[in-house]
Amino acid sequence: MITPTRLSYVVLAATIVLAGLLHLGAPLLVVLFSYFALRQFYFLTKRKWLALILFGVVVAGIAAAAVFLTRAAVLALPDVADTSIPSASAWAQKRQIELPFTDFESLRQVVIDALGQEANYLRNVANFARSATAVLVFCILGIVAAGSLFIKTGLDPYRGTHRLKNNLYSICCDKVSMRFRDFYRAFATVMGAQITISFINTVLTAIFLLAVRLPHAPLLIAVTFLCGLVPIVGNLISNTIIVFVALTVSLKLAIFALVFLVVIHKLEYFLNSKIIGDRIRNPVWLTLIALIIGERLMGIPGLILAPVVLNYLRVEMLTVEVRPVQEKVELVEAPARESFRS
């Protein structure tokens, strides 16, 4: 293996390791998802500028929807609590369970007491806001980086101006670009499987939403499919929205929805392993182990990247030819055996 090839593997491995150590898994995923979306838009439009415009519209729509839903949730939370807490209190009294809250204000105080004193609570809120702002900025930078990479790929765009055509820098750039291109292809393969998983999850969720006649069912079905394109995290987001909408109807319906979605979520853990494992041609148990290790090392981003890394390793190792060691041993030992027999 030549030096540029070794360097390319080291650069890719260092990128993944540093993303975990520096908690940059989310921006890395944003770059991959953004580039994947841009490629899909380009496949439909055959024009890069039109693909960029459509991608910008989608990103702006997702951001606007997130702000709208967050604002609506904050404004509706007191009303939902005032509606649900009496039902919860009545349910608890029948079973002789004493709840530490009776209305929204007492519930808020219980949450603050659980998190610590008022000063600690405000400090935790400030730290969370600071971390969320940093993640948001990095995600925006990731989107910009994906757009720039989509417009002009390659690490050495001025290769034609170099004095030496086959210089070490250009060759190393080519090898590093090849490694990251293969890694992206592994990501795109896993995303293809994720679309199938999202479709199955959306069908099951749609049956439940229509059966219980939950308000805004068509909108929730669309949100479930879009969120399901993001492994694990998307399901958590869509499930939270569905439970919150169910709370506006009744506490019993919200609990029923939560139980149903938790069961579906647990079943999807094995469904993910089966579908993604078949797509990347790895056994279910190996994919499950990769998911567990990825989650322990990098959290939710690691859970998403684990099947990608597993698929990439398999594809890369299939391109390396290794001669059996036993054949070499036989070739070495054969003359010794002949001399021993003589």
C-alpha positions in Angstrom: 0.0 0.0 0.0 1.5 3.3 -1.1 1.9 6.3 1.2 -1.0 8.5 -0.2 -3.4 5.6 0.2 -2.4 5.1 3.8 -2.7 8.8 4.4 -6.2 8.8 3.0 -7.3 6.1 5.4 -5.7 8.0 8.3 -7.5 11.2 7.4 -10.9 9.5 7.2 -10.4 7.7 10.4 -9.2 10.8 12.2 -12.2 12.7 10.9 -14.6 10.2 12.4 -12.7 9.9 15.7 -12.4 13.7 16.1 -16.1 14.1 15.3 -16.8 11.9 18.3 -14.1 13.3 20.7 -15.0 17.0 19.9 -18.8 16.3 19.9 -19.1 17.3 16.2 -21.2 14.3 15.2 -24.2 16.5 14.5 -22.4 18.8 12.0 -20.9 15.8 10.3 -24.4 14.4 9.8 -25.7 17.7 8.6 -23.0 17.8 5.9 -23.9 14.2 4.8 -27.7 14.7 4.9 -27.4 18.1 3.0 -25.2 16.7 0.3 -27.5 13.6 0.0 -30.5 15.9 -0.4 -28.7 18.1 -3.0 -27.7 15.0 -5.0 -31.4 13.8 -5.0 -32.6 17.3 -6.2 -29.9 17.3 -8.9 -31.1 13.8 -10.0 -34.6 15.2 -10.4 -33.7 18.6 -12.0 -30.4 17.9 -13.8 -29.3 21.5 -12.9 -27.2 22.4 -9.9 -28.5 25.9 -9.5 -32.1 24.6 -9.4 -31.1 21.9 -7.0 -29.6 24.5 -4.7 -32.7 26.7 -4.8 -35.0 23.7 -4.0 -32.7 22.7 -1.2 -32.8 26.2 0.2 -36.5 26.3 0.1 -36.7 22.9 1.9 -34.3 24.0 4.6 -36.2 27.3 5.1 -39.5 25.4 5.3 -38.1 23.0 7.9 -36.7 25.9 9.9 -40.0 27.8 9.8 -42.0 24.7 10.7 -39.7 24.0 13.7 -40.0 27.6 14.9 -43.8 27.5 14.5 -44.2 24.1 16.3 -41.9 25.2 19.1 -43.8 28.5 19.6 -47.2 26.7 19.4 -46.0 24.1 21.9 -44.8 26.7 24.4 -48.0 28.7 24.1 -50.2 25.6 24.4 -48.3 23.9 27.2 -50.2 25.7 30.1 -53.6 24.9 28.6 -52.6 21.3 28.0 -51.3 21.0 31.5 -54.5 22.6 33.0 -56.6 20.1 31.0 -54.5 17.0 31.6 -53.5 17.5 35.3 -57.0 17.2 36.7 -57.5 13.9 34.8 -54.1 12.7 36.1 -55.0 13.7 39.6 -58.4 11.9 39.4 -56.7 8.8 38.0 -54.1 8.8 40.8 -56.6 9.3 43.6 -58.6 6.3 42.5 -55.4 4.2 42.9 -54.4 6.0 46.1 -51.4 7.6 44.5 -50.3 11.1 45.8 -49.0 13.4 43.1 -46.7 16.3 44.0 -48.6 18.7 41.8 -52.1 19.9 41.3 -51.8 22.5 38.5 -49.3 23.9 36.0 -47.6 26.2 38.4 -47.0 23.5 41.0 -45.8 21.2 38.2 -43.3 23.8 37.1 -42.1 24.2 40.7 -41.6 20.5 41.0 -39.5 20.4 37.8 -37.4 23.3 39.1 -36.9 21.6 42.4 -35.9 18.4 40.7 -33.3 20.3 38.6 -32.0 22.1 41.7 -32.2 25.6 43.1 -33.4 28.5 41.1 -29.9 29.8 40.4 -28.8 26.3 39.3 -31.9 26.0 37.1 -31.2 29.3 35.4 -27.5 28.3 35.0 -28.6 25.0 33.4 -30.9 26.8 31.1 -28.2 29.2 30.1 -25.7 26.4 29.4 -28.3 24.6 27.3 -29.0 27.7 25.3 -25.3 28.2 24.7 -24.8 24.6 23.6 -27.9 24.7 21.4 -26.6 28.0 19.8 -23.2 26.4 19.1 -24.8 23.3 17.5 -27.1 25.5 15.4 -24.1 27.6 14.2 -22.1 24.4 13.3 -25.1 23.0 11.5 -25.4 26.1 9.4 -21.7 25.9 8.6 -22.3 22.2 7.7 -25.1 23.2 5.3 -22.8 25.8 3.7 -20.0 23.3 3.4 -22.3 20.8 1.7 -23.5 23.4 -0.8 -19.9 24.4 -1.6 -18.9 20.8 -2.0 -21.9 20.2 -4.3 -21.0 23.1 -6.5 -17.3 22.2 -6.9 -16.0 18.8 -5.6 -12.4 17.9 -4.9 -9.7 19.0 -2.6 -7.4 20.4 -5.3 -9.5 22.6 -7.6 -6.4 24.3 -9.1 -4.6 21.1 -10.0 -4.2 22.2 -13.6 -2.0 25.2 -12.6 0.6 23.2 -10.7 4.1 23.0 -12.3 4.3 19.2 -11.6 1.3 17.3 -12.8 1.6 14.2 -10.6 2.9 16.0 -7.5 2.5 14.4 -4.0 -0.1 17.0 -2.8 -2.5 16.3 -5.8 -2.2 12.6 -5.5 -2.9 12.7 -1.8 -5.9 14.9 -2.4 -7.2 12.4 -5.0 -6.8 9.5 -2.6 -8.5 11.4 0.3 -11.3 12.4 -2.0 -11.8 8.8 -3.0 -12.0 7.7 0.6 -14.6 10.3 1.5 -16.5 9.5 -1.8 -16.7 5.9 -0.8 -17.8 6.9 2.7 -20.6 9.0 1.3 -21.7 6.1 -0.9 -22.0 4.0 2.2 -24.1 6.7 3.8 -26.3 6.9 0.7 -26.8 3.2 0.7 -28.0 3.3 4.4 -30.2 6.2 3.6 -31.9 4.2 0.9 -32.8 1.6 3.5 -33.9 4.4 5.9 -36.5 5.6 3.4 -38.0 2.1 3.4 -38.0 2.1 7.2 -39.6 5.5 7.3 -42.3 4.3 4.9 -43.1 1.3 7.1 -43.2 3.4 10.2 -45.4 6.0 8.6 -47.9 3.3 7.5 -48.2 1.9 11.0 -48.4 5.3 12.6 -51.1 6.4 10.1 -53.2 3.4 10.9 -53.1 4.4 14.6 -53.8 8.1 14.0 -56.7 7.4 11.8 -58.1 4.7 14.1 -58.2 7.0 17.1 -59.2 10.0 15.0 -56.4 12.3 16.3 -56.7 15.9 15.2 -54.5 17.0 12.3 -53.8 13.4 11.3 -52.8 14.2 7.7 -50.2 16.7 8.9 -48.9 14.3 11.5 -48.5 11.6 8.9 -46.5 13.9 6.7 -44.3 14.9 9.7 -43.8 11.3 10.6 -42.5 10.4 7.2 -40.2 13.4 7.0 -38.8 12.9 10.5 -38.5 9.2 9.8 -35.8 9.9 7.2 -33.5 10.8 10.1 -32.7 7.5 11.9 -33.8 7.2 15.6 -33.8 11.0 16.2 -36.6 11.6 13.7 -38.8 9.0 15.4 -38.3 10.7 18.8 -39.3 14.1 17.3 -42.4 12.8 15.6 -43.5 10.7 18.6 -43.2 13.8 20.9 -45.4 15.8 18.5 -48.0 13.0 18.3 -48.1 12.6 22.1 -48.4 16.4 22.6 -51.3 16.6 20.2 -52.9 13.6 21.9 -52.6 15.5 25.2 -54.8 18.2 23.8 -57.6 15.6 23.6 -57.2 13.6 26.8 -54.6 12.2 29.1 -55.8 8.6 28.5 -55.3 9.0 24.7 -51.8 10.5 25.3 -50.8 7.6 27.4 -52.2 5.1 24.9 -50.4 6.9 22.1 -47.1 6.9 24.1 -47.3 3.2 24.8 -48.1 2.4 21.1 -45.2 4.5 19.8 -42.8 3.1 22.4 -43.7 -0.4 21.2 -43.3 0.6 17.6 -40.0 2.2 18.4 -38.7 -0.9 20.1 -39.8 -3.1 17.2 -38.1 -0.6 14.8 -34.8 -1.1 16.6 -34.8 -4.7 15.2 -36.4 -3.6 12.0 -33.6 -1.1 11.4 -31.1 -3.9 12.0 -32.9 -6.3 9.5 -33.5 -3.8 6.7 -30.2 -2.0 7.0 -28.4 -5.2 7.6 -29.8 -6.7 4.3 -29.0 -3.5 2.4 -25.4 -3.5 3.6 -25.3 -7.3 3.6 -24.3 -7.7 7.2 -26.0 -10.0 9.7 -28.6 -8.5 12.1 -26.5 -9.3 15.2 -23.5 -7.4 13.8 -25.6 -4.4 12.9 -27.1 -4.4 16.4 -23.7 -4.5 18.0 -22.6 -1.6 15.7 -25.6 0.4 16.8 -25.0 -0.2 20.5 -21.3 0.7 20.2 -22.0 3.8 18.1 -24.5 5.0 20.7 -22.1 4.5 23.6 -19.2 6.2 21.8 -21.0 9.2 20.1 -24.5 9.2 21.4 -27.3 9.7 18.9 -24.9 10.7 16.0 -23.0 7.5 16.6 -26.2 5.6 16.4 -26.8 7.0 13.0 -23.2 6.7 11.7 -22.7 3.1 13.0 -24.4 1.4 10.0 -22.6 3.7 7.6 -19.1 2.9 9.1 -20.0 -0.8 9.1 -21.0 -0.7 5.4 -17.9 1.3 4.5 -15.5 -1.1 6.3 -17.1 -4.1 4.5 -16.9 -2.4 1.0 -13.3 -1.3 1.6 -12.1 -4.7 2.9 -13.7 -6.4 -0.2 -11.4 -4.4 -2.4 -8.2 -5.7 -0.7 -6.8 -9.0 -1.9 -5.0 -11.1 0.7 -3.3 -14.3 -0.1 -3.9 -17.2 2.3 -1.1 -17.6 4.8 -1.4 -21.4 4.6 -0.3 -21.4 1.0 2.9 -19.6 1.9 3.6 -22.0 4.7 3.1 -24.9 2.4 5.5 -23.5 -0.2 8.2 -22.9 2.4 7.7 -26.3 4.1 7.6 -28.4 0.9 11.4 -28.5 0.2 12.0 -29.3 3.8 9.6 -32.3 3.6 11.3 -33.6 0.4 14.7 -33.4 2.0 13.4 -35.1 5.1 11.9 -38.0 3.0 15.2 -38.5 1.2 
